[in-house]
Amino acid sequence: MRTVFLGTSEFAVHVLRRLAESPHRPALVVTRPDRPKGRGRLVSPPPVARAAHELEIELSQPASVNEDSARESIASRSPQVVCVCAFGALIKEPLLSEHLMLNVHPSLLPRWRGAAPIERAIMAGDSETGVSIMRVTAGLDSGPVCAQARERVASEDSYGTLAPRLAELGGELLVRALDQSPPFTEQDQSLATYAEKITAEDRRLDGGRSALELERVVRALHPHVGAFVELSDGGRLGVIEARAVATGPPAGSVALESPAPLLGCAEGALELTVVQPPGKRPMSADAYLRGVRR
């Protein structure tokens, strides 16, 4: 099939690469404009832009995919399908109605519609998640689904281990959907749950929750966002790896004791095994505590 691809993130890169090596190689890749990134705020292209250059596929980076020039650029390729994955911007009418659009969404819809389905699945302790191929509509990930595949969420999975598996699965599922054109099935709206965007409050490890919950938060936000604890001096300590243990200090307090700092929780405690002090690289709990004692 003649395709155009809309995507932005590293997750979308995996799907783009699989699509590019199939008979459905995109005639055009559309992504977001270059933006300042990192501490130095250097202007950098999105991951999909770099991938499109490597794959030698024509690239467009409009200020808005909904503007007339962007729509005309897509239409000029006469795509049979516009493939969308982690694009990160709202697609509006009339573009929505001008093409069949298939979205690669990393959840088993209607569970976890929205911006952070992988993170929310890990945070919730889901034992499985997956990928859905759905038609893009005006609603939030509410369009009919034509293909799904499941993936187990292991007890040790972080975003960094689960997302690549889902991206690989998503690429395979998208190519299969383009090959076979399976029928669409409407979602059961009564079963919908929503994966809200990750906020600063989501990142804060609140000792009023259970240690098991907070362990899942750490895994869900590693390595791309990161969790943190607030120390008694008002500083923040980044938490890279942690594990729930049975006992610790009072809920909400942090004990800087060997062999690792402990965050007291409503149930159990969270042992902070790999941490990142402000302005420094990640380090083991032992290395951090040696520095604190100096």
N, C-alpha and C positions, 0 to 999 in steps of 0.2 A: 504493500500500500504506500501511496505517497503521503509522507508525514511532515509535520513541523513539530518541533519540540520546545516546550516552555519549561524552564527550570532554573534554579539558582544555586542551591546548597550542595555540599559535598555528597549528601544522600542522592541528590538528583544526578550527580556525575556518574555514579555506578549504573543507574538506569539508562542514561544517555549512551554510555559506552556499549552496553548490551544492545540497545536499539541500533546503534551505528554499525554493528557487525552483522545485523540481520538483514533480510530483504527489505526491511522497512526503514532503511537509513534516512534520517531527516534531510530534507532539502534546505532547511533553515533552522537555526537555534535562536530563540529569543530569551534573553535574560535581563536582570536588573542592571542599572548603570553602575559604574565603578564608584566605590565609596571609601571614605577614610576608615582605617581599621587599625586596631592595636593601640598600644600606648603612644607610639609615635604619630598616630593619626595619619599615616601615609595612605594616599589613595591607591586602592587595590581593586583588581577585577574580581567578580564573583568566581567561585570554583568552576561553575559551568562555562563561563567565558574562556577560562584557560583550557578547559577540556575541548571546547569547540575548536579553538586554534590548533590544538594538538591533532585533532581528528580531521582537520582541514574541511570543516563544515562552515558555511557562511553564517555569520553572527550578526544579530541586531540587539542593541541595548537602548531601547526607547525610554524616555522619561516615564511614559505610561503605555502599557500594551493596549489600552483602550483608545488612544488617540488615533485620528484618521490615518496618519502616515504609517503607523504600526499595523493597523488593520489591513491597509492596502498592501503592505509588504508581505503579510501572511497570505492574503488572498491571491497574490501574484504567483505563488507556488502551487495553487490549486490543490491543497491537501485534501485527501480523503478523510484523514483523522488528524487532529491536533492533540498531541500527547503532552500531558501536564504532570509535573512532579516537583513538589517543594518549590513552587515558583515564588511564593511569599508576597503576592500582591493580588488584589481583588480583580477578577475578570468580570466585566459588566456587559450589559446590552449596549449596542447590537452585536458586539463580537460573540457573545455567548450563542446567539442563534445563527450565526453565519457559518459555523462549522460543527461537525461532531467532535466533541472534546472528551478524551478519556483521561482521568486522573489516577495516578498511582498513589494510593493512600495507605500508610503503614499501620493499619489496624484492621480488625474484623468488624467492619461497619455492620450495624449502626453504633457499635461500641467505640468510644473515643473519636468522635468527630472533633475537628478543630486543630489548633496549632501545634500541640505537643503530645501526640498520641503515644510515642515510644516512652517518653518520660513518665507520663501518667500511668501507663500500663505497669511499669516497674514499681512506681510509687504505691500503686494499689495492691501489689503483690499478685498480679495476674499470673497464672501458671502457663498461659499461652496467649499469643497475639498472632499477628499475621499481616497480610497485605490484601487490599481490595482494589479492584479496577472498577471505577464507577464513572458514569457520565456526569460531566460538570454541569451544574444547574445554578440558579440564582441562590439557592439555599446553602447553608454551611455543611458541605460534605453530605448532603441529603439526597443526592441523585441516585438513580437506579444502579445496581451492581451487576456486572456481567461475569466476574471471576473473583474467586478468593482462594488463598492458600494459607495454611496455618504454620506457625513456628513456635516451638516450646520456649518458654522463658525460664532459664536455669536459675537456681538460687543465687549463683555468683555473678549473673549477668549484670553488666553496666550498660549505659547507653553506648559506650565505645565498643562493646562486644556484640550487642544485639543489633544496633543500627546497620552495620555492614551486612549482616545476614539477611535482614529484611530488605535492604537495597538490592542485593543479589537476587533474592526471591522476587522482588518487584519487577526487576528487569526481565526475568524469565516469564513471569506471569503476563506482563504487557505484550511481549512478543507472541506468546501463545494466544492471547486475546485477539491480536491483529491477524494472526494466521487463521483462526477458527471463527471469528465473529460470533461468539456465543450470545444467547438471548439475555436481555436485561430483566432483572427482578427488582421490584420496588422494595425499599427498606421498610422494616417495621418501625415506624416512628415512635411507638410506645417503648421501645427498647433502647432508645438513643441515650448515650452519655457523652459528656463534652470534656475535651482535653484543653483546658484553658492555657493560654500563654504563660510561660514560666516568669514569675515576678521575683523581686528581691525578697519578699516575705517567704516565698517557696524555698529560697536558698538558705534561709536562716534555720539552723537546727534548734528547735524549741524544746527545751527539756520538759515541757508539760505534756509531751507526747511519749509514746513508748519507744524503747531503744530499737525494736525491730522495725518500726515505721521509719525512724531516722536513718537506720542502716540502708533501707531501700531508697530514701531520698539521696543519700550520698552516691549510691550506685547509679541512680537515674540521671544525675547531673554531672557525672564524670565521663569524659574529660572536658566537655565543651562549655559548660556553664559554671559548675563548681558550687559546693555548699560551704558554709562557714559557721563557726560558733562565735558568740560574743564573750570576751573575757572580762574579768572583773574591773580591769583598768579602762574599759571601753573600747579596746582594740578588737579587731577581727582576726581570727585564725582560720585560714582555709583548710578544709578537710578533704583530702584526696581519697583516702581509704579508711574504713571504720568497720567495727563489728560489734554486735550486741553481746553484752555479758550480763550475768545475773545480778550483780550488786555494784554499787558505786556511791558517790557522794549524794547529798540531797538534790532533788529535782531542780534543774536549772543552773546548778553550780558546776564549775570545771575544776577538777583536782589535778594539779600538775605533779603527779607522782609516778615513779617508775612502776612498771615498764613502759607505760604510755599514759597520756592525759586521758581522763575519764570525764564524760559529761553525764551528770545525773539526770535520769529520766523518770517519768511517771511510773513506768514499769522497767526495771533493770537499769542498765547504764550503757553508754556508747563509748567504746574504746577507740581512740583516735590513733590509728596505726601509721598513717602517712599524712603529714600536714604541710601547709605552705604559709609561713609567716609573711606579712606584708612586704612586698618588694624583694622577696627571695624565692629561690626555687623550691619545689617539693622536697621534703626530707623525711627520714624515718622518725618515729616517735622518740627513739633514743637520742638521735642527733639534735632534735629540737629541745629536749629536756636538758641536755648538756649545755646548750646555749643559754637557756633560761637561768641555770644555776650559776653561771659565771658572774 
